[in-house]
Structure formats: C-alpha cells, structure tokens
Amino acid sequence: MTARRARFGKTYDDLLARLRLKQAFGRLIRSESDKGVFVMLDSRLPSRLLGAFPAGVSIERVGLAEAIQAVGQFLGGPVKITEN
C-alpha cells in the first residue's frame, strides 16, 4: 500500500478513478467536430465518479442489450443481437 493510499484511503482511490475516466474520455473526443460513444460495462460505477466527465455529457444507465441498440443507432446502423 502506498503512503498516499494509506493516508487518504477511498478519497485517493476515487481521485485516481476520476483521472483515469477523464483521460479515457479525452482520448475519444479531441475536437469539437469529433463524436463518439463511451460505454462503461460496469453497473457498479458510483455516481460520485461521474464528475470525471465534462458538463453536458449525457449519462445513461442501461442494460447491455439496450446499450448495444443505442450505440448501433448512434453509429447509424441497426444492430442484430443473437443469443448463443
């Protein structure tokens, strides 16, 4: 355990998580003309970490099938979901 983690605990972990989310999102959108979809496939993402995203970013909590459909619509094509 690092000294920072021992001293600040969960606050330090949250800070690291927000920084990583912000960096990942920043790699998706680099200019005003860019568009994209950022999907987190973890239903446990705490609301306190959503501050990592810029103001005006739409956050939707949906199931996997609905997320696939929404991404397909955003990208301009239908998505066919098949179960194995």
C-alpha positions in Angstrom: 0.0 0.0 0.0 1.4 3.4 -0.9 1.7 6.2 1.6 -0.9 8.3 -0.2 -3.4 5.5 -0.2 -2.8 4.8 3.5 -3.2 8.4 4.3 -6.2 9.4 2.1 -7.9 6.0 1.7 -11.0 5.9 -0.5 -10.6 9.6 -1.4 -7.3 8.8 -3.1 -8.8 5.8 -4.9 -11.7 8.0 -6.2 -9.3 10.6 -7.4 -7.3 8.0 -9.4 -10.5 6.6 -10.8 -11.8 10.0 -11.9 -8.5 10.9 -13.5 -8.4 7.6 -15.5 -12.0 8.1 -16.6 -11.3 11.7 -17.7 -8.2 10.5 -19.6 -10.1 7.7 -21.4 -12.9 10.0 -22.3 -10.5 12.7 -23.5 -9.0 10.2 -26.0 -12.4 9.7 -27.5 -13.3 13.4 -28.0 -10.3 15.6 -29.1 -12.0 18.3 -31.0 -15.4 19.9 -31.4 -16.1 18.1 -34.6 -15.5 14.6 -33.0 -18.3 12.4 -31.8 -18.3 9.1 -30.1 -19.8 6.8 -27.6 -18.1 6.0 -24.3 -19.5 2.8 -22.7 -18.8 1.6 -19.2 -19.8 -2.0 -18.8 -19.9 -2.0 -15.0 -23.2 -1.5 -13.3 -21.4 -0.6 -10.1 -20.0 2.7 -11.3 -20.7 5.0 -8.4 -22.4 8.4 -9.1 -19.6 10.2 -7.3 -17.2 9.3 -10.1 -19.4 10.8 -12.8 -17.8 14.2 -12.1 -14.9 13.0 -14.3 -17.0 13.7 -17.4 -17.4 17.2 -18.9 -20.6 19.2 -18.2 -23.3 18.4 -20.8 -22.2 14.8 -21.3 -25.3 12.5 -21.3 -25.0 9.7 -18.7 -27.4 6.8 -19.2 -27.6 3.7 -17.1 -29.0 0.9 -19.2 -28.7 -2.8 -19.6 -26.3 -4.4 -22.1 -28.9 -5.1 -24.8 -30.2 -1.5 -24.7 -26.6 -0.1 -24.8 -25.8 -2.2 -27.9 -29.0 -0.9 -29.6 -28.2 2.7 -28.6 -24.7 2.5 -29.9 -25.9 1.0 -33.2 -28.4 3.8 -33.6 -25.7 6.4 -32.8 -23.4 4.9 -35.4 -26.1 4.9 -38.0 -26.9 1.2 -38.4 -29.1 -1.5 -37.0 -27.6 -3.9 -34.5 -28.7 -7.5 -34.5 -28.4 -9.2 -31.1 -28.3 -13.0 -31.2 -28.2 -15.3 -28.2 -26.0 -18.4 -28.2 
